[in-house]
């Protein structure tokens, strides 16, 4: 590939704490030079110079919670369609969830995902292995073998591991390999059959609901087991103010815990369900406005370190049903960046702190070389028009499924170009 230099950019690199004018040179798939000035001197004649006109240049986004339908449910989403959607959204690294068919609970399925990703050759794709066989929460999966095969962490995805003895074993065994365990904090008995969060709105709508405290109850148990085992825990989507209090106390005790939340719970509350709008049915369910504001404040303070798209494709036949029968989930790879930038435009959170939650923070958590703009780092980059207006049209999203709660929403921030290892994988 011909060397290329991006000049006259607004360079935002959370890993180094820099936000200002910059220029970057890419050679053979890696970043060869970085300048904290609009231009670079001494470039050879064979370098292609791209004047970005002040556009935003950031590390490629790292999304650590993505569902696809492959293998087993390809009509929902394939690895290729997910990779295309990721590239269009400026996401250069995705971690796919293990609740596929067959479940990703043994090295052979892990190897299949990695080989498919290499064949597609778009964005970086990594697997998360199942914590228990079949994601059933009964018998521990082959964590060590999957770790050696290339899994970045283990999880049972949407299913909480109810048996505390099983979860203790998972944590203890994963610790031996320094493998993080991601777990959804949700009391299974309080959550059973729920389609909304308990409160006045759910009662008026007649929807089966779960009290917000169900999240806190399970998180308290998880934190106690982390204290017992010393294992690394990823709290999979904190969405309530009560759980944030438990998280704050756990971190205050020095526990090795990292919390995530989804862009859906940052952007919507329970009222957005409206007239039984099933595209807003997600898992965990949308919370109260007080909870949403608490989660935004937790991002601003650094209590929650990682934001995920929680990309969960569902075809129309699974969504266009009565609300309590519709499948939960929302596609989010293409809308993650502009939705996140809304909090910058509203003046709620500094831009560099927002970008950190989807670049250097998840990359550091999982030991990836991505998420930074530094000499020698992979040239995974996103060029973005920070102020360009965008109206989300679900029908035009690249994903095979179109179940986006952002459909019709007006946002700001348009991806102009996405590069992975110096290759342009998307251009507006």
C-alpha positions as CSV (number, residue, x, y, z in Angstrom):
1,X,0.0,0.0,0.0
2,X,1.2,3.5,-0.8
3,X,2.0,5.5,2.4
4,X,-0.6,8.1,3.2
5,X,-0.6,11.1,5.4
6,X,-3.7,12.7,7.0
7,X,-3.0,16.4,7.7
8,X,-5.0,19.2,9.1
9,X,-7.1,17.0,11.4
10,X,-8.5,17.4,14.9
11,X,-6.6,14.6,16.5
12,X,-8.3,13.0,19.6
13,X,-6.3,10.2,21.2
14,X,-7.5,9.4,24.8
15,X,-4.6,7.0,25.4
16,X,-2.2,10.0,25.3
17,X,-4.7,12.5,26.5
18,X,-4.2,14.7,23.4
19,X,-7.0,16.7,21.8
20,X,-5.8,19.2,19.2
21,X,-4.5,19.8,15.7
22,X,-2.6,16.9,14.3
23,X,-1.3,14.9,11.4
24,X,-0.7,11.1,11.0
25,X,1.4,9.1,8.5
26,X,0.5,5.5,7.8
27,X,3.0,3.0,6.3
28,X,2.4,-0.7,5.7
29,X,-0.6,-0.9,7.9
30,X,0.9,0.8,11.0
31,X,1.1,4.4,12.2
32,X,4.6,5.6,11.1
33,X,4.5,9.1,12.6
34,X,2.2,11.4,14.6
35,X,2.5,15.2,14.8
36,X,0.7,17.5,17.2
37,X,0.5,20.1,14.4
38,X,-1.6,20.4,11.3
39,X,1.2,19.4,8.9
40,X,4.3,17.2,8.8
41,X,7.6,18.2,7.3
42,X,10.0,16.1,5.3
43,X,7.5,13.8,3.6
44,X,8.9,11.8,0.7
45,X,7.3,12.2,-2.8
46,X,5.6,8.8,-2.7
47,X,3.4,9.7,0.3
48,X,-0.2,10.5,-0.6
49,X,-1.2,13.6,1.4
50,X,-4.9,13.9,2.4
51,X,-5.9,17.3,3.7
52,X,-8.8,16.5,6.1
53,X,-10.0,20.0,6.4
54,X,-10.2,20.0,10.2
55,X,-12.2,16.7,10.3
56,X,-12.0,14.6,13.5
57,X,-9.5,11.8,13.5
58,X,-9.8,9.2,16.3
59,X,-8.8,5.6,16.9
60,X,-11.1,3.0,15.5
61,X,-13.9,2.1,17.9
62,X,-13.6,-1.2,19.9
63,X,-17.0,-2.7,20.6
64,X,-16.8,-5.6,23.0
65,X,-20.4,-6.8,23.0
66,X,-21.7,-7.7,19.5
67,X,-24.2,-10.4,18.6
68,X,-24.4,-12.0,15.2
69,X,-26.4,-14.8,13.9
70,X,-23.5,-16.8,12.6
71,X,-23.3,-19.7,13.1
72,X,-26.9,-21.0,13.2
73,X,-29.1,-17.9,12.7
74,X,-27.6,-16.2,9.6
75,X,-31.0,-14.6,8.5
76,X,-30.5,-12.3,11.6
77,X,-26.9,-11.3,10.8
78,X,-23.8,-12.8,9.3
79,X,-20.3,-12.1,10.4
80,X,-19.8,-10.3,7.0
81,X,-22.9,-8.1,7.4
82,X,-21.9,-7.3,11.0
83,X,-18.4,-6.4,9.8
84,X,-19.8,-4.1,7.0
85,X,-22.1,-2.4,9.6
86,X,-19.1,-2.0,11.9
87,X,-17.0,-0.4,9.2
88,X,-19.8,2.0,8.3
89,X,-20.0,3.0,11.9
90,X,-16.3,3.5,12.5
91,X,-16.0,0.4,14.6
92,X,-12.7,-1.4,13.7
93,X,-12.8,-4.2,16.3
94,X,-15.7,-6.2,17.5
95,X,-16.0,-9.0,20.1
96,X,-18.8,-11.4,19.2
97,X,-20.9,-13.1,21.8
98,X,-21.0,-16.9,22.3
99,X,-24.7,-17.6,22.4
100,X,-24.7,-18.9,18.8
101,X,-25.9,-22.2,17.4
102,X,-23.8,-24.2,18.3
103,X,-22.8,-22.3,21.4
104,X,-19.2,-21.1,21.4
105,X,-18.2,-23.3,24.3
106,X,-15.3,-25.2,22.7
107,X,-12.2,-24.4,20.7
108,X,-13.5,-25.7,17.4
109,X,-16.3,-23.0,17.3
110,X,-13.8,-20.3,18.3
111,X,-11.5,-21.4,15.5
112,X,-14.4,-21.2,13.0
113,X,-15.1,-17.6,14.0
114,X,-11.5,-16.6,13.7
115,X,-11.1,-18.3,10.3
116,X,-14.3,-16.7,9.0
117,X,-13.1,-13.2,10.1
118,X,-9.8,-13.7,8.3
119,X,-11.7,-14.7,5.1
120,X,-13.9,-11.6,5.3
121,X,-11.0,-9.3,5.8
122,X,-12.8,-6.2,6.9
123,X,-12.7,-5.3,10.6
124,X,-10.9,-7.1,13.5
125,X,-13.2,-9.9,14.9
126,X,-12.6,-11.6,18.2
127,X,-14.7,-14.2,20.0
128,X,-15.9,-14.3,23.6
129,X,-16.2,-17.8,24.8
130,X,-19.1,-19.3,26.8
131,X,-18.5,-19.4,30.6
132,X,-20.7,-22.6,30.9
133,X,-21.6,-25.4,28.6
134,X,-24.4,-24.3,26.3
135,X,-24.6,-21.0,28.2
136,X,-26.9,-23.0,30.6
137,X,-25.2,-22.0,33.8
138,X,-24.7,-25.6,35.0
139,X,-21.3,-26.9,33.9
140,X,-18.1,-24.9,33.3
141,X,-17.0,-24.7,29.7
142,X,-13.5,-25.3,28.4
143,X,-12.2,-21.9,29.5
144,X,-8.5,-22.7,29.3
145,X,-8.7,-24.3,25.8
146,X,-10.8,-21.4,24.5
147,X,-8.4,-18.9,25.9
148,X,-5.6,-20.6,24.1
149,X,-7.7,-20.7,20.9
150,X,-8.2,-16.9,21.0
151,X,-11.1,-15.9,23.2
152,X,-10.7,-12.5,24.9
153,X,-13.1,-13.2,27.8
154,X,-15.9,-15.6,28.8
155,X,-19.5,-14.9,29.4
156,X,-23.0,-16.5,29.1
157,X,-24.2,-13.3,27.3
158,X,-27.7,-12.4,28.4
159,X,-28.1,-15.3,30.8
160,X,-27.0,-14.8,34.4
161,X,-25.2,-17.7,36.1
162,X,-27.6,-18.4,38.9
163,X,-25.7,-21.1,40.8
164,X,-23.2,-19.3,43.0
165,X,-21.0,-22.3,43.3
166,X,-20.8,-22.6,39.5
167,X,-20.0,-18.9,39.1
168,X,-17.3,-19.2,41.8
169,X,-15.7,-22.0,39.9
170,X,-15.8,-20.0,36.6
171,X,-14.2,-17.0,38.3
172,X,-11.5,-19.1,40.0
173,X,-10.6,-21.0,36.8
174,X,-10.7,-17.9,34.6
175,X,-8.3,-16.2,37.0
176,X,-5.7,-18.8,36.4
177,X,-5.6,-17.7,32.8
178,X,-6.0,-14.0,33.6
179,X,-9.2,-14.1,31.5
180,X,-12.0,-11.6,32.4
181,X,-15.5,-12.9,33.1
182,X,-18.4,-10.8,31.9
183,X,-21.6,-11.3,33.7
184,X,-25.1,-9.8,33.4
185,X,-26.3,-8.6,36.9
186,X,-29.9,-9.6,36.9
187,X,-31.8,-11.6,39.6
188,X,-33.4,-14.3,37.5
189,X,-36.5,-14.8,39.6
190,X,-37.4,-11.1,39.7
191,X,-36.5,-10.7,36.0
192,X,-38.4,-13.7,34.7
193,X,-40.8,-12.8,31.9
194,X,-40.2,-9.1,32.3
195,X,-40.6,-6.7,29.3
196,X,-40.2,-3.4,31.1
197,X,-38.9,-1.8,34.3
198,X,-41.4,-1.7,37.3
199,X,-43.0,1.7,37.9
200,X,-45.9,3.8,37.0
201,X,-45.3,3.7,33.3
202,X,-45.1,-0.1,33.1
203,X,-48.2,-0.4,35.3
204,X,-50.2,1.9,33.0
205,X,-49.1,0.0,29.9
206,X,-49.9,-3.3,31.5
207,X,-46.5,-4.7,30.8
208,X,-44.8,-7.5,32.9
209,X,-41.9,-5.8,34.7
210,X,-38.8,-6.2,36.8
211,X,-37.9,-3.9,39.7
212,X,-34.6,-2.0,39.2
213,X,-33.2,-3.6,42.4
214,X,-32.9,-7.0,40.6
215,X,-29.7,-5.6,39.0
216,X,-28.3,-4.5,42.4
217,X,-29.1,-7.8,44.1
218,X,-27.1,-9.9,41.5
219,X,-24.2,-7.4,41.4
220,X,-23.8,-7.5,45.1
221,X,-23.4,-11.3,44.9
222,X,-20.9,-11.0,42.0
223,X,-18.8,-8.5,43.8
224,X,-18.7,-10.7,46.9
225,X,-17.4,-13.6,44.7
226,X,-14.9,-11.4,43.1
227,X,-13.6,-10.5,46.5
228,X,-13.4,-14.2,47.4
229,X,-11.6,-15.3,44.2
230,X,-9.7,-12.2,43.0
231,X,-10.8,-12.8,39.4
232,X,-11.4,-10.0,36.9
233,X,-15.1,-9.1,36.4
234,X,-16.7,-7.2,33.5
235,X,-20.1,-6.0,34.7
236,X,-22.2,-6.4,31.6
237,X,-24.3,-3.3,31.3
238,X,-25.0,-1.4,34.5
239,X,-28.2,0.5,34.0
240,X,-29.6,1.5,37.4
241,X,-28.6,4.1,40.0
242,X,-28.8,1.4,42.8
243,X,-26.3,-0.8,41.0
244,X,-24.0,2.1,40.6
245,X,-23.8,2.6,44.3
246,X,-22.8,-1.1,44.8
247,X,-20.2,-0.7,42.0
248,X,-18.8,2.4,43.7
249,X,-18.3,0.6,47.0
250,X,-16.8,-2.4,45.2
251,X,-14.2,-0.3,43.4
252,X,-13.5,1.5,46.7
253,X,-12.4,-1.8,48.1
254,X,-10.0,-2.2,45.2
255,X,-11.9,-5.1,43.4
256,X,-10.7,-5.8,39.8
257,X,-14.0,-4.8,38.3
258,X,-14.8,-2.9,35.0
259,X,-18.3,-1.8,34.3
260,X,-19.9,-1.3,30.9
261,X,-23.2,0.2,29.8
262,X,-25.0,0.3,26.5
263,X,-25.6,3.3,24.2
264,X,-29.3,2.4,24.4
265,X,-29.4,3.0,28.1
266,X,-27.5,6.2,27.8
267,X,-29.9,7.5,25.0
268,X,-33.3,6.3,26.0
269,X,-35.6,5.8,29.0
270,X,-38.7,3.8,29.6
271,X,-41.0,6.5,28.2
272,X,-39.4,6.0,24.8
273,X,-41.3,2.7,24.6
274,X,-44.2,5.0,23.7
275,X,-47.1,3.2,22.1
276,X,-45.6,-0.3,22.5
277,X,-42.6,0.4,20.3
278,X,-40.9,-3.0,20.1
279,X,-37.7,-1.5,18.6
280,X,-37.2,-0.1,22.0
281,X,-37.5,-3.4,23.8
282,X,-34.0,-4.3,24.9
283,X,-32.4,-6.5,27.6
284,X,-31.9,-5.1,30.2
285,X,-35.1,-3.1,29.7
286,X,-35.0,0.7,29.4
287,X,-34.9,2.3,32.8
288,X,-36.3,5.5,34.4
289,X,-35.0,8.9,33.5
290,X,-33.4,9.2,36.9
291,X,-31.5,6.0,36.2
292,X,-30.5,7.2,32.8
293,X,-29.1,10.4,34.2
294,X,-27.2,8.5,36.9
295,X,-25.6,6.3,34.2
296,X,-24.5,9.4,32.2
297,X,-23.0,10.9,35.3
298,X,-21.2,7.6,35.9
299,X,-19.6,7.9,32.4
300,X,-18.6,11.5,33.1
301,X,-17.0,10.5,36.5
302,X,-15.2,7.4,35.1
303,X,-17.2,5.0,37.3
304,X,-18.4,3.3,34.1
305,X,-15.4,2.9,31.8
306,X,-16.7,1.2,28.7
307,X,-19.7,1.9,26.4
308,X,-21.0,-0.9,24.1
309,X,-23.4,-1.0,21.2
310,X,-25.1,-4.1,22.6
311,X,-25.7,-4.9,18.9
312,X,-28.4,-7.6,18.9
313,X,-30.1,-8.1,15.5
314,X,-33.6,-9.3,15.3
315,X,-35.7,-9.6,12.0
316,X,-39.0,-8.0,11.6
317,X,-41.0,-11.2,12.2
318,X,-39.4,-11.3,15.7
319,X,-40.1,-7.7,16.5
320,X,-43.5,-6.9,15.0
321,X,-45.4,-8.8,17.7
322,X,-47.2,-7.8,20.9
323,X,-44.7,-6.0,23.1
324,X,-44.2,-8.7,25.7
325,X,-43.8,-11.4,23.0
326,X,-41.4,-9.4,20.8
327,X,-37.7,-10.4,20.9
328,X,-35.5,-8.0,22.9
329,X,-32.5,-6.3,21.3
330,X,-31.4,-3.6,18.9
331,X,-28.8,-3.1,16.2
332,X,-26.2,-0.5,17.2
333,X,-22.9,-0.8,15.3
334,X,-23.7,2.0,12.9
335,X,-25.3,4.3,15.4
336,X,-22.9,3.9,18.3
337,X,-20.6,6.8,17.4
338,X,-23.1,9.5,16.4
339,X,-25.3,8.6,19.4
340,X,-22.3,8.9,21.8
341,X,-21.3,12.2,20.2
342,X,-24.7,13.7,21.3
343,X,-23.3,14.0,24.9
344,X,-20.4,16.1,23.6
345,X,-22.8,18.3,21.6
346,X,-25.0,18.7,24.7
347,X,-22.0,19.7,26.8
348,X,-22.4,16.8,29.2
349,X,-19.1,15.0,28.8
350,X,-15.8,16.1,27.2
351,X,-15.2,14.7,23.8
352,X,-11.9,12.9,24.8
353,X,-13.6,11.2,27.7
354,X,-16.4,9.9,25.4
355,X,-14.0,8.6,22.9
356,X,-12.0,6.9,25.6
357,X,-15.0,4.7,26.5
358,X,-15.1,3.1,23.0
359,X,-11.3,3.1,22.2
360,X,-8.5,2.9,24.7
361,X,-10.6,1.8,27.7
362,X,-12.0,-1.4,26.1
363,X,-8.7,-2.1,24.3
364,X,-6.7,-1.9,27.5
365,X,-9.3,-4.0,29.3
366,X,-8.8,-6.9,26.8
367,X,-5.1,-6.4,26.1
368,X,-5.6,-5.3,22.5
369,X,-3.0,-3.2,20.6
370,X,-5.9,-1.1,19.2
371,X,-7.6,2.1,20.5
372,X,-4.6,4.5,20.3
373,X,-2.9,6.8,17.8
374,X,0.8,6.3,18.4
375,X,3.9,5.4,16.4
376,X,4.0,1.7,15.7
377,X,0.3,1.1,16.6
378,X,-2.1,-0.5,14.1
379,X,-3.5,2.0,11.7
380,X,-7.1,1.5,12.8
381,X,-8.5,5.0,12.4
382,X,-11.8,6.8,11.8
383,X,-12.2,10.1,10.0
384,X,-15.4,11.8,11.1
385,X,-17.3,15.1,10.4
386,X,-18.1,15.9,14.0
387,X,-20.9,18.4,13.2
388,X,-22.5,16.9,10.2
389,X,-26.3,16.3,10.8
390,X,-27.4,12.7,10.4
391,X,-31.0,11.4,10.4
392,X,-31.1,7.7,11.2
393,X,-33.1,5.7,8.7
394,X,-33.3,2.1,9.9
395,X,-34.1,0.8,6.4
396,X,-30.8,2.2,5.2
397,X,-28.6,0.5,7.8
398,X,-26.1,-2.0,6.6
399,X,-27.1,-4.7,9.1
400,X,-29.4,-7.5,7.8
401,X,-31.8,-6.7,10.6
402,X,-33.2,-3.2,10.9
403,X,-34.3,-3.1,14.6
404,X,-32.9,0.3,15.6
405,X,-34.5,2.4,18.4
406,X,-32.7,5.4,16.8
407,X,-34.9,5.2,13.7
408,X,-35.9,8.7,12.8
409,X,-33.6,10.4,15.4
410,X,-31.5,13.4,14.4
411,X,-27.9,13.2,15.5
412,X,-24.6,14.9,14.7
413,X,-21.4,13.1,13.5
414,X,-20.9,11.4,10.2
415,X,-18.2,8.8,9.5
416,X,-16.2,9.8,6.4
417,X,-13.6,7.0,6.3
418,X,-12.7,3.9,8.3
419,X,-9.3,2.3,8.1
420,X,-8.2,-1.1,9.4
421,X,-4.5,-1.9,9.3
422,X,-4.2,1.1,6.9
423,X,-6.8,-0.3,4.5
424,X,-9.9,1.8,3.7
425,X,-12.8,-0.5,4.6
426,X,-15.5,2.2,4.4
427,X,-15.7,5.6,2.7
428,X,-18.8,7.8,2.8
